[in-house]
Amino acid sequence: MNYKSTRDNSISVTSAKAIAQGLSEEGGLFVPENIPALTKDDILSLCDKTYPERAFEIFRRFLTDFTDDEIRYCVNGAYSDKNFDSADISEISHLYSGTYILELWHGPTCAFKDMALQILPYLLSVSAKKVIDGKDIAILVATSGDTGKAALEGFKDVAGTSITVFYPEDGVSDMQKRQMTTQEGGNVNVCAVKGNFDDCQNGVKAIFTNEVLKKELDSMNITFSSANSINWGRLSPQIVYYISVYASLVKSGDIEYGDKINIVVPTGNFGNILAAYYAKEMGLPVNKLICASNANNVLTDFINTGVYDRNRHFYTTISPSMDILISSNLERLLYHLTDGNDKQIAEWFGKLAKDGRYEVTDDVKAKIKDLFYAGCCDDNATKDAIRQAFDEYSYLMDTHTGVAYKVYNDYKAATGDETKTVIASTANPYKFGKAVYEAVGGNTDGLDEFTIIEKLEEHTGTKMPAPLAATKTKTVRFTGSVEKSGMSDVVLDFLRSR
């Protein structure tokens, strides 16, 4: 299994090279040259396996240049009870008959990014020994809130690595900011950017393709890599939990093998729902992929019209991890849906960079409509959804899962589809305590973050997870803020100081 670039499919690299490099040199994303198939027997064999064992079976189909022992080292190191508060790694909550919440936030930072970013350091260290042995790796991350902390936690004090995280100064929750700025570790660096997530993401991509910077790093015996989902090593672990939840539902008797399920995903950068698409293409019985967006509904409009247009108002919402107008992983989907037409992909994304807009062909539009349903909602509707789920089912959702729940209810009302459905829950509600407390009827006027959390605990009978509670007494280490034009200087200054 080799990996090709979405913008130049004459490039073909091993999985180790794709993971270590992160982004192709011309700016394309690495994709598998083919999508491996899972048979009925393959999926049924996963039912009685643990999460690490399931992950092993999926990874060995994609990481063919890794030995079995190397893959076991990665999955067993990442998915253990020292990293996750659940022996099952993720949890399934039954909201009501036929509707399941896949809780992906039982890791050390209480967000779904832990599912990938606990294993990425292992994948990267093994990959580095294969293709860049002897060089240190400088990890660059743009975050809309959750990726940053999860990456910092995964890479803190990992030998041979450093990590710099950029986040939008006014575009994350108070708890997300506190998690990042109090991060421990001698190899970590965090900086706010005066702009939104797209500014952070574009800045990181520009650093990756800056030849002057790369030459300077080469003189320091350092190479860049990424912990964003542009890196195949970040995206591929997300495939595992969709296949795993299906196996768990078969094992519990909630479904029989062959029953199709819907998968609902709140998404901004399109990575999490793209992983569900890969699982479907591998053979997972999936009926509809339901893409849920907040007020930044560029993906909703694209899926419904085939026109991607980022030239629109940017909203700062209560679901900040979805406050994105440039969804990087969409490039991978379109590469597959055009049967690997790299010239077409380069043209479309060239137009996106130049004009902020492109339109796909009628053939691709039809394929997208067949695969996906898309919907969106604003902050008020999100809060209403959180309140309804709590009042009716005593289930407390975060502000991203609330978006997914609202869009799923809209989908059911529009289609009448009663297919059993899995809703991906991407964060613990206490990461967004102010908005969640307001959603369930609380008044936050004049209250500080931790007072709000105490009131939310009292009101709902739930508890803030220990990793979030621990931030209360931690010292803020990182207070820097730069214009987007200064991001490369932040990276170089940090690397020179080490």
C-alpha positions as CSV (number, residue, x, y, z in Angstrom):
1,M,0.0,0.0,0.0
2,N,1.6,3.2,-1.1
3,Y,0.2,6.8,-0.9
4,K,-0.3,9.3,-3.6
5,S,-0.6,13.0,-3.6
6,T,-4.0,14.5,-4.4
7,R,-2.4,17.1,-6.6
8,D,0.3,15.0,-8.3
9,N,-0.5,11.3,-8.4
10,S,2.9,10.5,-10.0
11,I,4.2,10.9,-6.4
12,S,4.0,7.6,-4.6
13,V,5.4,7.1,-1.1
14,T,5.2,4.5,1.7
15,S,2.9,5.0,4.7
16,A,5.9,5.8,6.8
17,K,7.0,8.6,4.4
18,A,3.4,10.0,4.2
19,I,3.1,10.1,8.0
20,A,6.6,11.5,8.6
21,Q,6.2,14.2,5.9
22,G,2.6,15.1,6.7
23,L,2.0,17.1,3.5
24,S,3.2,16.5,0.0
25,E,5.8,19.0,-1.2
26,E,3.5,20.6,-3.7
27,G,0.7,21.1,-1.2
28,G,-1.3,18.0,-1.9
29,L,-2.6,15.5,0.7
30,F,-1.6,11.9,0.9
31,V,-4.3,9.3,0.2
32,P,-4.1,5.5,0.0
33,E,-3.6,4.3,-3.6
34,N,-6.6,1.9,-3.0
35,I,-9.0,1.4,-0.1
36,P,-8.7,-2.1,1.4
37,A,-11.8,-4.2,1.7
38,L,-13.3,-5.7,4.8
39,T,-15.4,-8.8,4.4
40,K,-18.3,-10.0,6.5
41,D,-15.9,-12.5,8.3
42,D,-13.4,-9.7,8.9
43,I,-16.0,-7.5,10.6
44,L,-17.5,-10.3,12.6
45,S,-14.1,-11.4,13.8
46,L,-13.7,-7.9,15.4
47,C,-16.7,-8.4,17.6
48,D,-14.9,-10.2,20.4
49,K,-11.7,-8.2,20.2
50,T,-10.6,-5.3,22.3
51,Y,-10.2,-1.8,20.9
52,P,-6.4,-2.2,20.5
53,E,-6.9,-5.5,18.7
54,R,-9.5,-4.0,16.4
55,A,-7.1,-1.1,15.7
56,F,-4.4,-3.5,14.8
57,E,-6.5,-5.3,12.2
58,I,-7.4,-2.0,10.5
59,F,-3.9,-0.5,10.6
60,R,-2.2,-3.6,9.2
61,R,-4.3,-3.0,6.0
62,F,-3.0,0.5,5.6
63,L,0.5,0.4,7.1
64,T,1.9,-2.4,5.0
65,D,5.5,-1.1,5.5
66,F,5.1,-1.6,9.3
67,T,5.7,-5.0,10.8
68,D,3.0,-6.5,12.9
69,D,5.1,-6.0,16.0
70,E,5.5,-2.3,15.2
71,I,1.8,-1.9,14.8
72,R,1.1,-3.7,18.1
73,Y,3.6,-1.4,19.8
74,C,1.7,1.6,18.5
75,V,-1.8,0.4,19.4
76,N,-1.0,-1.1,22.7
77,G,0.9,2.0,23.8
78,A,-1.8,4.4,22.8
79,Y,-5.0,2.6,23.7
80,S,-4.6,1.7,27.4
81,D,-6.3,2.5,30.6
82,K,-3.5,4.8,31.6
83,N,-4.6,7.1,28.7
84,F,-8.3,6.6,28.7
85,D,-10.9,6.4,31.5
86,S,-12.8,3.6,29.8
87,A,-11.6,0.1,29.2
88,D,-13.4,0.2,25.9
89,I,-11.6,3.4,24.9
90,S,-14.8,4.9,23.6
91,E,-18.3,4.5,25.1
92,I,-21.7,3.9,23.5
93,S,-24.7,5.6,25.2
94,H,-28.2,4.6,24.1
95,L,-30.1,7.9,23.7
96,Y,-33.3,6.2,22.7
97,S,-34.3,3.2,20.7
98,G,-32.2,3.0,17.6
99,T,-30.1,6.1,18.3
100,Y,-26.7,5.8,19.8
101,I,-24.1,8.3,21.0
102,L,-20.5,7.3,20.3
103,E,-18.6,9.1,23.1
104,L,-15.1,9.7,21.7
105,W,-13.9,11.9,24.6
106,H,-12.7,9.5,27.3
107,G,-9.0,10.3,26.7
108,P,-6.7,12.7,28.5
109,T,-8.0,15.9,26.9
110,C,-11.7,15.0,26.9
111,A,-12.1,15.4,23.1
112,F,-12.3,13.0,20.2
113,K,-8.8,14.1,18.9
114,D,-7.3,11.9,21.6
115,M,-8.4,8.9,19.6
116,A,-5.9,9.8,17.0
117,L,-3.4,11.9,18.8
118,Q,-2.6,9.3,21.5
119,I,-1.3,7.0,18.7
120,L,0.2,9.5,16.3
121,P,3.4,10.0,18.3
122,Y,3.9,6.2,18.1
123,L,3.2,6.1,14.4
124,L,5.5,9.1,13.8
125,S,8.4,7.7,15.8
126,V,8.3,4.4,14.0
127,S,7.9,6.2,10.6
128,A,10.8,8.5,11.4
129,K,13.2,5.6,12.0
130,K,12.3,4.2,8.7
131,V,12.6,7.3,6.5
132,I,14.3,10.2,8.4
133,D,16.4,8.5,11.0
134,G,18.7,10.9,12.7
135,K,16.6,14.0,12.3
136,D,14.4,15.7,14.9
137,I,10.8,16.4,14.0
138,A,9.1,19.8,14.4
139,I,5.4,19.3,14.7
140,L,3.2,22.2,13.5
141,V,-0.4,22.4,14.5
142,A,-3.3,24.7,13.7
143,T,-6.2,24.2,16.0
144,S,-9.8,25.3,16.3
145,G,-9.7,24.2,19.9
146,D,-9.4,20.4,20.5
147,T,-6.6,19.3,18.3
148,G,-4.1,21.6,19.9
149,K,-4.4,20.3,23.5
150,A,-4.6,16.7,22.3
151,A,-1.5,17.1,20.2
152,L,0.4,18.8,23.0
153,E,-0.6,16.0,25.4
154,G,0.4,13.3,22.9
155,F,3.8,14.8,22.0
156,K,4.9,16.3,25.3
157,D,8.5,15.3,26.1
158,V,8.5,12.7,23.3
159,A,12.2,12.3,22.4
160,G,13.3,13.7,19.0
161,T,10.2,15.9,18.6
162,S,9.0,19.5,19.4
163,I,5.5,20.9,18.9
164,T,4.2,24.3,18.2
165,V,0.5,24.9,18.3
166,F,-1.3,28.0,16.9
167,Y,-4.9,28.8,17.9
168,P,-7.3,31.7,17.0
169,E,-7.0,34.2,19.8
170,D,-10.7,34.7,20.2
171,G,-11.9,31.5,18.6
172,V,-11.7,28.8,21.3
173,S,-13.6,28.3,24.6
174,D,-12.1,29.4,27.9
175,M,-11.4,25.8,28.9
176,Q,-9.8,25.0,25.6
177,K,-7.5,28.0,25.9
178,R,-6.7,27.1,29.5
179,Q,-5.9,23.5,28.6
180,M,-3.4,24.7,25.9
181,T,-1.8,27.6,27.7
182,T,-1.1,25.6,30.9
183,Q,0.4,22.6,29.0
184,E,3.4,21.0,30.6
185,G,6.4,19.6,28.8
186,G,9.8,20.9,27.7
187,N,9.3,20.5,24.0
188,V,6.0,22.4,23.6
189,N,5.1,25.8,22.4
190,V,1.7,27.5,22.1
191,C,0.8,30.8,20.5
192,A,-2.4,32.7,19.7
193,V,-3.0,34.2,16.3
194,K,-4.9,37.4,15.6
195,G,-7.4,35.8,13.2
196,N,-9.6,32.8,12.8
197,F,-8.8,29.1,12.4
198,D,-8.5,29.4,8.6
199,D,-5.7,32.0,9.2
200,C,-3.9,29.5,11.5
201,Q,-4.3,26.6,9.0
202,N,-3.2,28.6,6.0
203,G,-0.2,29.9,8.0
204,V,0.9,26.4,8.9
205,K,0.5,25.2,5.3
206,A,2.6,28.1,4.1
207,I,5.3,27.2,6.6
208,F,5.3,23.6,5.3
209,T,5.9,24.8,1.7
210,N,8.4,27.6,2.5
211,E,11.7,26.5,0.9
212,V,13.8,29.0,2.8
213,L,12.4,27.8,6.1
214,K,13.0,24.1,5.2
215,K,16.6,24.8,4.3
216,E,17.2,26.5,7.6
217,L,15.6,23.5,9.4
218,D,17.7,21.2,7.4
219,S,20.9,22.9,8.6
220,M,19.5,22.3,12.2
221,N,18.9,18.6,11.3
222,I,15.1,19.1,11.8
223,T,12.2,18.3,9.5
224,F,8.6,19.5,9.7
225,S,5.6,17.2,10.2
226,S,2.0,17.8,11.1
227,A,-0.5,16.6,13.7
228,N,-3.5,18.1,11.9
229,S,-5.7,15.7,10.0
230,I,-3.9,16.7,6.8
231,N,-1.5,14.0,8.1
232,W,-2.6,10.5,7.2
233,G,-1.3,9.3,10.6
234,R,-3.9,11.6,12.2
235,L,-6.8,10.7,10.0
236,S,-6.4,6.9,9.7
237,P,-6.9,6.2,13.4
238,Q,-10.4,7.8,13.1
239,I,-11.5,5.1,10.7
240,V,-11.0,2.6,13.5
241,Y,-13.7,3.8,15.8
242,Y,-16.5,3.7,13.2
243,I,-15.7,0.1,12.4
244,S,-15.3,-0.6,16.1
245,V,-18.7,0.8,17.0
246,Y,-20.4,-1.3,14.4
247,A,-18.7,-4.4,15.7
248,S,-19.8,-3.5,19.3
249,L,-23.4,-3.0,18.2
250,V,-23.4,-6.4,16.5
251,K,-21.9,-8.0,19.6
252,S,-24.5,-6.4,21.8
253,G,-27.3,-7.6,19.6
254,D,-28.5,-4.0,18.8
255,I,-28.0,-4.8,15.1
256,E,-27.2,-7.8,13.0
257,Y,-24.3,-7.9,10.6
258,G,-25.5,-6.4,7.3
259,D,-27.9,-3.9,8.9
260,K,-27.0,-0.5,7.7
261,I,-26.5,2.4,10.0
262,N,-26.5,6.2,9.6
263,I,-23.5,8.1,11.0
264,V,-23.9,11.7,12.1
265,V,-20.7,13.8,12.5
266,P,-20.3,17.4,13.6
267,T,-17.5,18.6,11.4
268,G,-15.6,21.6,10.3
269,N,-12.4,20.4,8.7
270,F,-14.1,17.3,7.2
271,G,-11.6,14.9,8.7
272,N,-13.9,13.1,11.1
273,I,-16.7,12.4,8.6
274,L,-14.1,11.5,5.9
275,A,-12.9,8.7,8.2
276,A,-16.5,7.5,8.2
277,Y,-16.5,7.6,4.4
278,Y,-13.3,5.5,4.3
279,A,-15.0,3.0,6.7
280,K,-18.0,2.8,4.4
281,E,-15.8,2.3,1.3
282,M,-13.9,-0.5,3.1
283,G,-17.3,-2.3,3.4
284,L,-18.9,-1.1,6.6
285,P,-22.7,-1.2,6.0
286,V,-23.5,2.5,6.1
287,N,-26.7,4.0,4.8
288,K,-26.1,7.8,5.0
289,L,-23.3,10.0,6.2
290,I,-24.9,13.0,7.8
291,C,-22.7,16.1,7.9
292,A,-23.6,18.6,10.6
293,S,-22.4,22.2,10.6
294,N,-22.9,25.2,12.7
295,A,-23.5,28.7,11.4
296,N,-20.3,28.4,9.4
297,N,-22.2,26.3,6.9
298,V,-19.9,26.1,3.9
299,L,-20.0,22.3,3.9
300,T,-23.8,22.3,4.1
301,D,-24.0,24.5,1.0
302,F,-21.3,22.5,-0.8
303,I,-22.9,19.2,-0.3
304,N,-26.3,20.5,-1.3
305,T,-25.1,22.6,-4.4
306,G,-21.7,21.4,-5.4
307,V,-20.4,24.9,-5.0
308,Y,-17.7,25.6,-2.4
309,D,-17.5,29.3,-1.5
310,R,-15.6,30.5,1.4
311,N,-16.4,34.1,0.5
312,R,-18.9,34.6,3.3
313,H,-19.3,35.9,6.8
314,F,-17.2,34.1,9.5
315,Y,-19.1,33.4,12.7
316,T,-17.6,32.9,16.1
317,T,-19.9,30.3,17.7
318,I,-20.4,28.3,20.8
319,S,-19.1,25.2,18.9
320,P,-15.7,26.7,18.0
321,S,-14.0,23.5,16.8
322,M,-16.3,23.8,13.8
323,D,-15.6,27.5,13.1
324,I,-13.9,26.8,9.8
325,L,-14.5,28.0,6.2
326,I,-11.7,26.0,4.5
327,S,-12.3,22.3,5.0
328,S,-8.9,20.7,4.1
329,N,-9.9,17.1,4.1
330,L,-12.6,17.7,1.5
331,E,-9.7,17.5,-1.0
332,R,-9.2,13.8,-0.2
333,L,-12.9,13.0,-0.8
334,L,-12.9,14.8,-4.1
335,Y,-9.8,13.0,-5.3
336,H,-11.5,9.7,-4.7
337,L,-14.8,10.8,-6.3
338,T,-12.9,12.0,-9.4
339,D,-11.1,8.6,-9.7
340,G,-7.8,10.2,-8.8
341,N,-7.9,13.1,-11.2
342,D,-5.0,15.1,-9.7
343,K,-5.2,17.8,-12.4
344,Q,-8.8,18.5,-11.6
345,I,-8.1,18.6,-7.9
346,A,-5.2,21.0,-8.4
347,E,-7.4,23.2,-10.6
348,W,-10.3,23.3,-8.0
349,F,-8.0,24.1,-5.1
350,G,-6.1,26.5,-7.1
351,K,-9.4,28.4,-7.6
352,L,-10.1,28.1,-3.9
353,A,-6.8,29.7,-3.1
354,K,-7.1,32.4,-5.7
355,D,-10.9,33.2,-5.8
356,G,-12.2,31.5,-2.7
357,R,-14.6,29.4,-4.8
358,Y,-14.9,26.4,-7.0
359,E,-17.7,24.2,-8.4
360,V,-17.5,20.5,-9.0
361,T,-18.8,18.6,-12.0
362,D,-22.4,17.2,-12.2
363,D,-21.0,13.7,-11.9
364,V,-19.3,14.5,-8.6
365,K,-22.3,16.4,-7.3
366,A,-24.4,13.3,-7.9
367,K,-22.0,11.1,-6.0
368,I,-21.9,13.5,-3.1
369,K,-25.6,13.6,-2.8
370,D,-25.8,9.8,-2.8
371,L,-23.3,9.6,0.0
372,F,-24.2,12.5,2.2
373,Y,-26.9,14.5,3.8
374,A,-26.0,17.9,5.1
375,G,-27.6,20.3,7.5
376,C,-26.7,23.2,9.8
377,C,-27.9,25.2,12.8
378,D,-27.1,28.4,14.7
379,D,-26.2,28.8,18.4
380,N,-29.8,29.1,19.6
381,A,-30.9,25.9,17.9
382,T,-27.8,24.2,19.3
383,K,-28.7,25.2,22.8
384,D,-32.3,24.1,22.3
385,A,-31.0,20.7,21.2
386,I,-28.8,20.4,24.3
387,R,-31.7,21.3,26.5
388,Q,-34.1,18.9,24.8
389,A,-31.7,16.0,25.0
390,F,-31.1,16.7,28.7
391,D,-34.8,17.2,29.6
392,E,-36.0,14.2,27.7
393,Y,-33.2,11.7,28.1
394,S,-31.1,13.1,31.0
395,Y,-28.1,13.1,28.6
396,L,-25.8,16.1,28.7
397,M,-24.2,17.0,25.3
398,D,-21.5,19.4,24.4
399,T,-22.0,22.2,21.9
400,H,-20.7,20.2,18.9
401,T,-22.7,17.0,19.7
402,G,-25.7,19.4,20.1
403,V,-25.2,20.5,16.5
404,A,-25.1,16.9,15.3
405,Y,-28.2,16.0,17.3
406,K,-30.2,18.9,15.9
407,V,-29.2,18.2,12.3
408,Y,-30.0,14.5,12.8
409,N,-33.5,15.4,14.0
410,D,-33.9,17.6,11.0
411,Y,-32.8,14.7,8.7
412,K,-35.4,12.4,10.3
413,A,-38.1,15.0,9.9
414,A,-37.3,15.6,6.3
415,T,-36.8,11.9,5.2
416,G,-38.7,9.7,7.7
417,D,-35.6,7.5,7.8
418,E,-35.7,5.2,10.8
419,T,-32.4,3.5,10.1
420,K,-30.4,3.0,13.4
421,T,-28.0,5.8,13.8
422,V,-24.7,6.6,15.5
423,I,-24.0,10.2,16.5
424,A,-20.4,11.0,17.0
425,S,-19.9,12.9,20.3
426,T,-16.7,14.8,19.9
427,A,-16.1,16.5,23.3
428,N,-17.1,16.4,27.0
429,P,-19.7,19.1,27.8
430,Y,-17.5,20.6,30.5
431,K,-15.1,21.8,27.8
432,F,-17.8,24.3,26.9
433,G,-19.3,24.8,30.4
434,K,-20.6,28.4,29.9
435,A,-22.7,27.6,26.8
436,V,-23.9,24.2,28.1
437,Y,-25.0,25.7,31.4
438,E,-26.9,28.4,29.6
439,A,-28.4,25.7,27.3
440,V,-29.9,23.8,30.3
441,G,-31.3,27.0,31.8
442,G,-28.5,28.4,33.9
443,N,-27.6,32.1,34.3
444,T,-23.8,32.8,33.8
445,D,-23.9,36.6,34.2
446,G,-20.9,37.8,36.2
447,L,-19.7,34.2,37.0
448,D,-16.1,33.0,36.3
449,E,-15.5,29.7,34.5
450,F,-15.1,27.4,37.4
451,T,-18.1,28.8,39.3
452,I,-20.1,28.1,36.2
453,I,-18.8,24.6,36.2
454,E,-19.7,24.1,39.8
455,K,-23.3,25.2,39.1
456,L,-23.5,23.0,36.0
457,E,-22.4,20.0,38.2
458,E,-25.1,20.9,40.8
459,H,-27.8,21.5,38.2
460,T,-27.2,18.3,36.1
461,G,-25.9,15.8,38.6
462,T,-22.8,15.2,36.4
463,K,-19.2,15.8,37.2
464,M,-16.4,17.6,35.4
465,P,-13.7,15.1,34.3
466,A,-10.5,15.1,36.4
467,P,-8.2,16.3,33.5
468,L,-10.3,19.5,33.1
469,A,-10.6,20.0,36.9
470,A,-6.8,19.8,37.1
471,T,-6.4,23.0,34.9
472,K,-7.7,25.1,37.7
473,T,-4.5,25.1,39.7
474,K,-2.0,24.9,36.7
475,T,0.2,27.9,35.9
476,V,-0.4,29.6,32.5
477,R,2.8,29.2,30.6
478,F,2.0,30.7,27.2
479,T,0.7,34.2,26.6
480,G,2.0,35.1,23.2
481,S,-0.1,36.4,20.4
482,V,1.0,37.3,16.8
483,E,-0.3,38.4,13.5
484,K,-0.6,35.6,11.0
485,S,2.4,37.0,9.1
486,G,4.5,36.3,12.2
487,M,3.8,32.6,12.6
488,S,7.0,31.4,10.9
489,D,9.1,33.6,13.2
490,V,7.4,32.0,16.2
491,V,8.4,28.6,15.0
492,L,12.0,29.5,14.2
493,D,12.5,31.4,17.4
494,F,11.3,28.4,19.4
495,L,13.4,25.9,17.4
496,R,16.5,28.1,17.7
497,S,16.1,28.3,21.5
498,R,16.0,24.6,22.0
